[in-house]
Amino acid sequence: MDHDPPTASRIATGPSNGSPSAHRCAYVGLLLLGLALTGVAIIIFEAVAGTAAALIAGGCVLALFAVAWVVLPFALRTRNLHLPGRQSGE
């Protein structure tokens, strides 16, 4: 099954088979999850290793979360690539 390459409008608006408000809610939920995980890492490292270690750990958690949930999916979508082991129809 061939897929059309993504157009600029489709990249900007996201998937066409769903509610735009649900799409936005999913993004807001991911943003809040990332902030919560970052906050937990900061609190734990603050209690165990100090402020400097807490800020470094929080920055690392935030960076990893951003790469995993923003950068990688956007790169795969704009280049019409798929993760290894996944069929194009999944």
Backbone as XML, in Angstrom:
<?xml version="1.0"?>
<chain id="A" units="angstrom">
  <residue number="1" name="MET">
    <atom name="N" x="0.844" y="-1.165" z="0.000"/>
    <atom name="CA" x="0.000" y="0.000" z="0.000"/>
    <atom name="C" x="0.892" y="1.231" z="0.000"/>
  </residue>
  <residue number="2" name="ASP">
    <atom name="N" x="0.797" y="2.036" z="-1.054"/>
    <atom name="CA" x="1.608" y="3.245" z="-1.158"/>
    <atom name="C" x="0.929" y="4.398" z="-0.450"/>
  </residue>
  <residue number="3" name="HIS">
    <atom name="N" x="1.739" y="5.218" z="0.171"/>
    <atom name="CA" x="1.245" y="6.418" z="0.842"/>
    <atom name="C" x="1.764" y="7.631" z="0.102"/>
  </residue>
  <residue number="4" name="ASP">
    <atom name="N" x="0.945" y="8.656" z="0.021"/>
    <atom name="CA" x="1.381" y="9.902" z="-0.582"/>
    <atom name="C" x="2.391" y="10.566" z="0.338"/>
  </residue>
  <residue number="5" name="PRO">
    <atom name="N" x="3.382" y="11.260" z="-0.226"/>
    <atom name="CA" x="4.303" y="11.988" z="0.639"/>
    <atom name="C" x="3.560" y="13.090" z="1.377"/>
  </residue>
  <residue number="6" name="PRO">
    <atom name="N" x="4.001" y="13.409" z="2.571"/>
    <atom name="CA" x="3.292" y="14.432" z="3.345"/>
    <atom name="C" x="3.393" y="15.799" z="2.687"/>
  </residue>
  <residue number="7" name="THR">
    <atom name="N" x="2.300" y="16.518" z="2.666"/>
    <atom name="CA" x="2.300" y="17.874" z="2.141"/>
    <atom name="C" x="2.486" y="18.846" z="3.294"/>
  </residue>
  <residue number="8" name="ALA">
    <atom name="N" x="2.792" y="20.079" z="2.966"/>
    <atom name="CA" x="3.018" y="21.077" z="4.016"/>
    <atom name="C" x="1.767" y="21.278" z="4.860"/>
  </residue>
  <residue number="9" name="SER">
    <atom name="N" x="0.589" y="21.260" z="4.221"/>
    <atom name="CA" x="-0.631" y="21.469" z="5.002"/>
    <atom name="C" x="-0.919" y="20.284" z="5.906"/>
  </residue>
  <residue number="10" name="ARG">
    <atom name="N" x="-0.643" y="19.065" z="5.434"/>
    <atom name="CA" x="-0.895" y="17.894" z="6.269"/>
    <atom name="C" x="0.096" y="17.829" z="7.426"/>
  </residue>
  <residue number="11" name="ILE">
    <atom name="N" x="1.332" y="18.239" z="7.199"/>
    <atom name="CA" x="2.318" y="18.266" z="8.279"/>
    <atom name="C" x="1.898" y="19.290" z="9.326"/>
  </residue>
  <residue number="12" name="ALA">
    <atom name="N" x="1.414" y="20.434" z="8.883"/>
    <atom name="CA" x="1.050" y="21.497" z="9.813"/>
    <atom name="C" x="-0.209" y="21.164" z="10.604"/>
  </residue>
  <residue number="13" name="THR">
    <atom name="N" x="-1.151" y="20.460" z="9.999"/>
    <atom name="CA" x="-2.420" y="20.206" z="10.670"/>
    <atom name="C" x="-2.487" y="18.857" z="11.346"/>
  </residue>
  <residue number="14" name="GLY">
    <atom name="N" x="-1.540" y="17.983" z="11.097"/>
    <atom name="CA" x="-1.554" y="16.662" z="11.720"/>
    <atom name="C" x="-2.406" y="15.689" z="10.922"/>
  </residue>
  <residue number="15" name="PRO">
    <atom name="N" x="-2.767" y="14.565" z="11.522"/>
    <atom name="CA" x="-3.519" y="13.552" z="10.799"/>
    <atom name="C" x="-4.907" y="14.055" z="10.423"/>
  </residue>
  <residue number="16" name="SER">
    <atom name="N" x="-5.382" y="13.584" z="9.272"/>
    <atom name="CA" x="-6.675" y="14.059" z="8.789"/>
    <atom name="C" x="-7.834" y="13.206" z="9.284"/>
  </residue>
  <residue number="17" name="ASN">
    <atom name="N" x="-7.575" y="12.097" z="9.932"/>
    <atom name="CA" x="-8.648" y="11.198" z="10.341"/>
    <atom name="C" x="-8.886" y="11.279" z="11.849"/>
  </residue>
  <residue number="18" name="GLY">
    <atom name="N" x="-9.311" y="12.399" z="12.310"/>
    <atom name="CA" x="-9.588" y="12.530" z="13.731"/>
    <atom name="C" x="-9.992" y="13.940" z="14.066"/>
  </residue>
  <residue number="19" name="SER">
    <atom name="N" x="-10.403" y="14.095" z="15.280"/>
    <atom name="CA" x="-10.842" y="15.398" z="15.740"/>
    <atom name="C" x="-9.637" y="16.281" z="16.034"/>
  </residue>
  <residue number="20" name="PRO">
    <atom name="N" x="-9.619" y="17.506" z="15.492"/>
    <atom name="CA" x="-8.500" y="18.407" z="15.801"/>
    <atom name="C" x="-8.398" y="18.710" z="17.296"/>
  </residue>
  <residue number="21" name="SER">
    <atom name="N" x="-9.528" y="18.775" z="17.989"/>
    <atom name="CA" x="-9.467" y="19.055" z="19.419"/>
    <atom name="C" x="-8.885" y="17.872" z="20.186"/>
  </residue>
  <residue number="22" name="ALA">
    <atom name="N" x="-9.170" y="16.660" z="19.745"/>
    <atom name="CA" x="-8.574" y="15.482" z="20.387"/>
    <atom name="C" x="-7.068" y="15.457" z="20.159"/>
  </residue>
  <residue number="23" name="HIS">
    <atom name="N" x="-6.662" y="15.879" z="18.984"/>
    <atom name="CA" x="-5.238" y="15.936" z="18.657"/>
    <atom name="C" x="-4.539" y="16.944" z="19.573"/>
  </residue>
  <residue number="24" name="ARG">
    <atom name="N" x="-5.166" y="18.092" z="19.759"/>
    <atom name="CA" x="-4.597" y="19.113" z="20.648"/>
    <atom name="C" x="-4.562" y="18.634" z="22.087"/>
  </residue>
  <residue number="25" name="CYS">
    <atom name="N" x="-5.611" y="17.961" z="22.517"/>
    <atom name="CA" x="-5.658" y="17.441" z="23.894"/>
    <atom name="C" x="-4.549" y="16.415" z="24.123"/>
  </residue>
  <residue number="26" name="ALA">
    <atom name="N" x="-4.274" y="15.602" z="23.123"/>
    <atom name="CA" x="-3.188" y="14.621" z="23.245"/>
    <atom name="C" x="-1.847" y="15.336" z="23.410"/>
  </residue>
  <residue number="27" name="TYR">
    <atom name="N" x="-1.632" y="16.400" z="22.643"/>
    <atom name="CA" x="-0.388" y="17.154" z="22.773"/>
    <atom name="C" x="-0.278" y="17.822" z="24.141"/>
  </residue>
  <residue number="28" name="VAL">
    <atom name="N" x="-1.369" y="18.378" z="24.632"/>
    <atom name="CA" x="-1.360" y="18.999" z="25.959"/>
    <atom name="C" x="-1.073" y="17.946" z="27.025"/>
  </residue>
  <residue number="29" name="GLY">
    <atom name="N" x="-1.674" y="16.768" z="26.885"/>
    <atom name="CA" x="-1.419" y="15.682" z="27.830"/>
    <atom name="C" x="0.040" y="15.254" z="27.828"/>
  </residue>
  <residue number="30" name="LEU">
    <atom name="N" x="0.649" y="15.161" z="26.649"/>
    <atom name="CA" x="2.068" y="14.812" z="26.573"/>
    <atom name="C" x="2.940" y="15.907" z="27.183"/>
  </residue>
  <residue number="31" name="LEU">
    <atom name="N" x="2.572" y="17.153" z="26.957"/>
    <atom name="CA" x="3.321" y="18.258" z="27.558"/>
    <atom name="C" x="3.262" y="18.192" z="29.078"/>
  </residue>
  <residue number="32" name="LEU">
    <atom name="N" x="2.081" y="17.968" z="29.617"/>
    <atom name="CA" x="1.938" y="17.876" z="31.076"/>
    <atom name="C" x="2.672" y="16.661" z="31.639"/>
  </residue>
  <residue number="33" name="LEU">
    <atom name="N" x="2.655" y="15.550" z="30.912"/>
    <atom name="CA" x="3.395" y="14.364" z="31.350"/>
    <atom name="C" x="4.888" y="14.655" z="31.396"/>
  </residue>
  <residue number="34" name="GLY">
    <atom name="N" x="5.405" y="15.320" z="30.366"/>
    <atom name="CA" x="6.824" y="15.677" z="30.347"/>
    <atom name="C" x="7.198" y="16.597" z="31.495"/>
  </residue>
  <residue number="35" name="LEU">
    <atom name="N" x="6.341" y="17.579" z="31.774"/>
    <atom name="CA" x="6.611" y="18.482" z="32.897"/>
    <atom name="C" x="6.547" y="17.744" z="34.229"/>
  </residue>
  <residue number="36" name="ALA">
    <atom name="N" x="5.603" y="16.827" z="34.376"/>
    <atom name="CA" x="5.499" y="16.063" z="35.619"/>
    <atom name="C" x="6.727" y="15.178" z="35.829"/>
  </residue>
  <residue number="37" name="LEU">
    <atom name="N" x="7.162" y="14.495" z="34.768"/>
    <atom name="CA" x="8.349" y="13.641" z="34.892"/>
    <atom name="C" x="9.595" y="14.466" z="35.198"/>
  </residue>
  <residue number="38" name="THR">
    <atom name="N" x="9.704" y="15.617" z="34.574"/>
    <atom name="CA" x="10.831" y="16.507" z="34.849"/>
    <atom name="C" x="10.807" y="16.981" z="36.300"/>
  </residue>
  <residue number="39" name="GLY">
    <atom name="N" x="9.632" y="17.360" z="36.785"/>
    <atom name="CA" x="9.494" y="17.802" z="38.171"/>
    <atom name="C" x="9.835" y="16.719" z="39.172"/>
  </residue>
  <residue number="40" name="VAL">
    <atom name="N" x="9.400" y="15.503" z="38.894"/>
    <atom name="CA" x="9.709" y="14.387" z="39.797"/>
    <atom name="C" x="11.213" y="14.137" z="39.837"/>
  </residue>
  <residue number="41" name="ALA">
    <atom name="N" x="11.861" y="14.173" z="38.676"/>
    <atom name="CA" x="13.314" y="13.971" z="38.647"/>
    <atom name="C" x="14.021" y="15.069" z="39.439"/>
  </residue>
  <residue number="42" name="ILE">
    <atom name="N" x="13.561" y="16.303" z="39.294"/>
    <atom name="CA" x="14.179" y="17.411" z="40.029"/>
    <atom name="C" x="13.987" y="17.235" z="41.539"/>
  </residue>
  <residue number="43" name="ILE">
    <atom name="N" x="12.799" y="16.885" z="41.966"/>
    <atom name="CA" x="12.526" y="16.708" z="43.399"/>
    <atom name="C" x="13.377" y="15.592" z="43.985"/>
  </residue>
  <residue number="44" name="ILE">
    <atom name="N" x="13.440" y="14.465" z="43.288"/>
    <atom name="CA" x="14.212" y="13.324" z="43.804"/>
    <atom name="C" x="15.700" y="13.661" z="43.867"/>
  </residue>
  <residue number="45" name="PHE">
    <atom name="N" x="16.240" y="14.233" z="42.781"/>
    <atom name="CA" x="17.665" y="14.549" z="42.782"/>
    <atom name="C" x="17.995" y="15.671" z="43.759"/>
  </residue>
  <residue number="46" name="GLU">
    <atom name="N" x="17.065" y="16.589" z="43.970"/>
    <atom name="CA" x="17.283" y="17.655" z="44.962"/>
    <atom name="C" x="17.434" y="17.056" z="46.354"/>
  </residue>
  <residue number="47" name="ALA">
    <atom name="N" x="16.581" y="16.083" z="46.680"/>
    <atom name="CA" x="16.628" y="15.471" z="48.010"/>
    <atom name="C" x="17.865" y="14.602" z="48.193"/>
  </residue>
  <residue number="48" name="VAL">
    <atom name="N" x="18.332" y="13.978" z="47.132"/>
    <atom name="CA" x="19.425" y="13.014" z="47.249"/>
    <atom name="C" x="20.791" y="13.640" z="46.979"/>
  </residue>
  <residue number="49" name="ALA">
    <atom name="N" x="20.899" y="14.485" z="45.941"/>
    <atom name="CA" x="22.225" y="14.912" z="45.498"/>
    <atom name="C" x="22.440" y="16.415" z="45.472"/>
  </residue>
  <residue number="50" name="GLY">
    <atom name="N" x="21.430" y="17.212" z="45.717"/>
    <atom name="CA" x="21.623" y="18.660" z="45.732"/>
    <atom name="C" x="21.009" y="19.358" z="44.528"/>
  </residue>
  <residue number="51" name="THR">
    <atom name="N" x="21.057" y="20.691" z="44.595"/>
    <atom name="CA" x="20.388" y="21.510" z="43.584"/>
    <atom name="C" x="21.023" y="21.390" z="42.206"/>
  </residue>
  <residue number="52" name="ALA">
    <atom name="N" x="22.329" y="21.428" z="42.138"/>
    <atom name="CA" x="23.001" y="21.358" z="40.832"/>
    <atom name="C" x="22.674" y="20.045" z="40.120"/>
  </residue>
  <residue number="53" name="ALA">
    <atom name="N" x="22.778" y="18.939" z="40.838"/>
    <atom name="CA" x="22.462" y="17.634" z="40.250"/>
    <atom name="C" x="20.990" y="17.561" z="39.850"/>
  </residue>
  <residue number="54" name="ALA">
    <atom name="N" x="20.114" y="18.187" z="40.645"/>
    <atom name="CA" x="18.687" y="18.174" z="40.336"/>
    <atom name="C" x="18.405" y="18.916" z="39.039"/>
  </residue>
  <residue number="55" name="LEU">
    <atom name="N" x="19.033" y="20.064" z="38.853"/>
    <atom name="CA" x="18.809" y="20.829" z="37.627"/>
    <atom name="C" x="19.379" y="20.117" z="36.408"/>
  </residue>
  <residue number="56" name="ILE">
    <atom name="N" x="20.520" y="19.484" z="36.560"/>
    <atom name="CA" x="21.102" y="18.705" z="35.457"/>
    <atom name="C" x="20.209" y="17.520" z="35.113"/>
  </residue>
  <residue number="57" name="ALA">
    <atom name="N" x="19.753" y="16.794" z="36.129"/>
    <atom name="CA" x="18.879" y="15.646" z="35.888"/>
    <atom name="C" x="17.558" y="16.078" z="35.259"/>
  </residue>
  <residue number="58" name="GLY">
    <atom name="N" x="16.996" y="17.178" z="35.738"/>
    <atom name="CA" x="15.755" y="17.681" z="35.157"/>
    <atom name="C" x="15.930" y="18.076" z="33.703"/>
  </residue>
  <residue number="59" name="GLY">
    <atom name="N" x="17.040" y="18.723" z="33.400"/>
    <atom name="CA" x="17.323" y="19.081" z="32.012"/>
    <atom name="C" x="17.489" y="17.872" z="31.119"/>
  </residue>
  <residue number="60" name="CYS">
    <atom name="N" x="18.163" y="16.837" z="31.643"/>
    <atom name="CA" x="18.337" y="15.604" z="30.870"/>
    <atom name="C" x="17.004" y="14.908" z="30.626"/>
  </residue>
  <residue number="61" name="VAL">
    <atom name="N" x="16.170" y="14.826" z="31.650"/>
    <atom name="CA" x="14.849" y="14.195" z="31.495"/>
    <atom name="C" x="14.012" y="14.962" z="30.481"/>
  </residue>
  <residue number="62" name="LEU">
    <atom name="N" x="14.021" y="16.277" z="30.581"/>
    <atom name="CA" x="13.248" y="17.099" z="29.658"/>
    <atom name="C" x="13.761" y="16.938" z="28.227"/>
  </residue>
  <residue number="63" name="ALA">
    <atom name="N" x="15.084" y="16.906" z="28.048"/>
    <atom name="CA" x="15.660" y="16.739" z="26.717"/>
    <atom name="C" x="15.319" y="15.372" z="26.132"/>
  </residue>
  <residue number="64" name="LEU">
    <atom name="N" x="15.442" y="14.312" z="26.927"/>
    <atom name="CA" x="15.106" y="12.972" z="26.442"/>
    <atom name="C" x="13.629" y="12.865" z="26.092"/>
  </residue>
  <residue number="65" name="PHE">
    <atom name="N" x="12.784" y="13.448" z="26.913"/>
    <atom name="CA" x="11.343" y="13.418" z="26.641"/>
    <atom name="C" x="11.039" y="14.171" z="25.343"/>
  </residue>
  <residue number="66" name="ALA">
    <atom name="N" x="11.662" y="15.321" z="25.158"/>
    <atom name="CA" x="11.425" y="16.107" z="23.941"/>
    <atom name="C" x="11.888" y="15.356" z="22.700"/>
  </residue>
  <residue number="67" name="VAL">
    <atom name="N" x="13.032" y="14.705" z="22.781"/>
    <atom name="CA" x="13.524" y="13.945" z="21.627"/>
    <atom name="C" x="12.595" y="12.773" z="21.327"/>
  </residue>
  <residue number="68" name="ALA">
    <atom name="N" x="12.189" y="12.045" z="22.362"/>
    <atom name="CA" x="11.373" y="10.848" z="22.155"/>
    <atom name="C" x="9.955" y="11.166" z="21.685"/>
  </residue>
  <residue number="69" name="TRP">
    <atom name="N" x="9.376" y="12.284" z="22.141"/>
    <atom name="CA" x="7.968" y="12.551" z="21.858"/>
    <atom name="C" x="7.715" y="13.709" z="20.913"/>
  </residue>
  <residue number="70" name="VAL">
    <atom name="N" x="8.760" y="14.467" z="20.556"/>
    <atom name="CA" x="8.561" y="15.592" z="19.636"/>
    <atom name="C" x="9.468" y="15.455" z="18.421"/>
  </residue>
  <residue number="71" name="VAL">
    <atom name="N" x="10.770" y="15.409" z="18.647"/>
    <atom name="CA" x="11.729" y="15.441" z="17.547"/>
    <atom name="C" x="11.647" y="14.176" z="16.690"/>
  </residue>
  <residue number="72" name="LEU">
    <atom name="N" x="11.710" y="13.012" z="17.296"/>
    <atom name="CA" x="11.687" y="11.760" z="16.538"/>
    <atom name="C" x="10.382" y="11.573" z="15.751"/>
  </residue>
  <residue number="73" name="PRO">
    <atom name="N" x="9.202" y="11.727" z="16.360"/>
    <atom name="CA" x="7.977" y="11.581" z="15.566"/>
    <atom name="C" x="7.869" y="12.599" z="14.431"/>
  </residue>
  <residue number="74" name="PHE">
    <atom name="N" x="8.275" y="13.846" z="14.674"/>
    <atom name="CA" x="8.210" y="14.851" z="13.617"/>
    <atom name="C" x="9.159" y="14.490" z="12.482"/>
  </residue>
  <residue number="75" name="ALA">
    <atom name="N" x="10.356" y="14.027" z="12.818"/>
    <atom name="CA" x="11.323" y="13.642" z="11.790"/>
    <atom name="C" x="10.812" y="12.460" z="10.979"/>
  </residue>
  <residue number="76" name="LEU">
    <atom name="N" x="10.227" y="11.468" z="11.644"/>
    <atom name="CA" x="9.691" y="10.314" z="10.928"/>
    <atom name="C" x="8.521" y="10.717" z="10.036"/>
  </residue>
  <residue number="77" name="ARG">
    <atom name="N" x="7.673" y="11.617" z="10.527"/>
    <atom name="CA" x="6.496" y="12.019" z="9.759"/>
    <atom name="C" x="6.884" y="12.861" z="8.547"/>
  </residue>
  <residue number="78" name="THR">
    <atom name="N" x="7.817" y="13.788" z="8.702"/>
    <atom name="CA" x="8.172" y="14.662" z="7.587"/>
    <atom name="C" x="8.994" y="13.939" z="6.526"/>
  </residue>
  <residue number="79" name="ARG">
    <atom name="N" x="9.684" y="12.893" z="6.904"/>
    <atom name="CA" x="10.474" y="12.137" z="5.930"/>
    <atom name="C" x="9.751" y="10.888" z="5.441"/>
  </residue>
  <residue number="80" name="ASN">
    <atom name="N" x="8.536" y="10.674" z="5.919"/>
    <atom name="CA" x="7.714" y="9.523" z="5.552"/>
    <atom name="C" x="8.458" y="8.214" z="5.829"/>
  </residue>
  <residue number="81" name="LEU">
    <atom name="N" x="9.130" y="8.154" z="6.980"/>
    <atom name="CA" x="9.881" y="6.972" z="7.398"/>
    <atom name="C" x="9.080" y="6.206" z="8.434"/>
  </residue>
  <residue number="82" name="HIS">
    <atom name="N" x="9.493" y="4.976" z="8.691"/>
    <atom name="CA" x="8.847" y="4.139" z="9.692"/>
    <atom name="C" x="9.926" y="3.534" z="10.575"/>
  </residue>
  <residue number="83" name="LEU">
    <atom name="N" x="9.575" y="3.274" z="11.820"/>
    <atom name="CA" x="10.517" y="2.620" z="12.720"/>
    <atom name="C" x="10.765" y="1.200" z="12.259"/>
  </residue>
  <residue number="84" name="PRO">
    <atom name="N" x="11.956" y="0.652" z="12.502"/>
    <atom name="CA" x="12.254" y="-0.727" z="12.089"/>
    <atom name="C" x="11.271" y="-1.710" z="12.732"/>
  </residue>
  <residue number="85" name="GLY">
    <atom name="N" x="10.874" y="-2.710" z="11.964"/>
    <atom name="CA" x="9.975" y="-3.736" z="12.472"/>
    <atom name="C" x="8.507" y="-3.398" z="12.366"/>
  </residue>
  <residue number="86" name="ARG">
    <atom name="N" x="8.172" y="-2.230" z="11.864"/>
    <atom name="CA" x="6.760" y="-1.821" z="11.724"/>
    <atom name="C" x="6.387" y="-1.831" z="10.257"/>
  </residue>
  <residue number="87" name="GLN">
    <atom name="N" x="5.199" y="-2.298" z="9.980"/>
    <atom name="CA" x="4.684" y="-2.281" z="8.620"/>
    <atom name="C" x="4.158" y="-0.885" z="8.314"/>
  </residue>
  <residue number="88" name="SER">
    <atom name="N" x="4.098" y="-0.513" z="7.047"/>
    <atom name="CA" x="3.662" y="0.830" z="6.673"/>
    <atom name="C" x="2.186" y="1.059" z="6.979"/>
  </residue>
  <residue number="89" name="GLY">
    <atom name="N" x="1.382" y="0.015" z="7.110"/>
    <atom name="CA" x="-0.032" y="0.180" z="7.380"/>
    <atom name="C" x="-0.383" y="0.263" z="8.839"/>
  </residue>
  <residue number="90" name="GLU">
    <atom name="N" x="0.587" y="0.119" z="9.734"/>
    <atom name="CA" x="0.290" y="0.132" z="11.174"/>
    <atom name="C" x="0.130" y="1.529" z="11.696"/>
  </residue>
</chain>
